[in-house]
Amino acid sequence: MPLSYSEWVAAAVDRWAGSPSIAAWELLGEPEVGVCTTPDCDLHQRRCPEDSSQVLRDWVDAAGAVARAHDQRHLLTLGLLGGEQCGLADGGYALVAASPYLDVVQYHDYDDAAFLPLRLEQTEKPVLVAEFGIRAGSCLPLTERATRVGAQIDRYHTMGTAGALLWAFVPDPRPQECTYDIGPFDPIHGLPQMR
């Protein structure tokens, strides 16, 4: 029988809590509380229930309680998109961020930090830009991307974030395609902020 989500969290945390490579537990990546209205669950056809923020907050509290019961040492976080997704719109981001089980709040930036000032105002917890990427390869030279990434990291710091993580390191980048790939020899690794 497959495990329930609570059982899976408990098993994963118990298994890896002692690993020195764990910085934090991300309870879920980019959650939304939308209801599908089409067979393919098209993003633009989803319905957002009125109680979506409370549903997401209740879920975070329940999942966070399980993770915390199995590991008191590591931080807990949630991979939140930065915009007005279902469950985060209006005051939803603040409600979810206020969970006593979240130590760090995330912002995934693919909108040039359009909502980041608002999100920083909505919580006193550290906000980590846990994903941001700039496509390069066939569409932008890697050196130009590195320059833009460095400027964006400086901008995040000025705005008051706790840090930034790039999307996405891959061991075998595709330089002939326009991707977010960051390979082992990408000029990004030479940025002062990356040391």
Phi, psi and omega in degrees: 000138176293153179283151169288165179300317179300318179293322179295315178301313180300316180295316181294315181295316178300320184290319189247003183301331181275358182287133178289350181272354180276122175261322182198159174261122174266114185296325180193147178263123174051059179288144171223151185249027180287157178250128180291138177241356177232156181303327181270003179055043180308132183306320184277356180250008181280151178255140181252107180298152181300329183265018187300322180295317180291323177299314179295317179298315179299320179296315179300316179298318181291312180293320179296322179296322178294311181298317182294325179295334182259350179203107180273349190270319187271153177290156174244141180214173180221131184283077185276134168292160186271342190269213186260042180294160181301122183103341181248344182296162181055240180265010184298319180300316180295318180297314180293316181299333182283357179303134179293350181266354177260123178266327181228137179254141181256159172220120176262119190255105170231021180229030181055041175060030183302321182261357186299316178302319178296315181297323177295327177287334187277356179208151174262357179284159175299136176250121180254124171283093190273353172210126162206143183215154174231125181290142177209182184112246180289343185256347181198133178299144181301324180294322177293320177298317180301318178298315180294320178297315179301317179295322181291320177298318176299319179297315178301316180299315179298324181287338177110018179284164180274352180152183181213145175239139184269152175245120002211138176285133174224142181288340183229076183297159181250082186293343179273000179240161177269100187223172172275000185308131172239112183269178183296336183246020180295141178301343177303325182297341180271358180293143177302327182289344184268359183264000000 
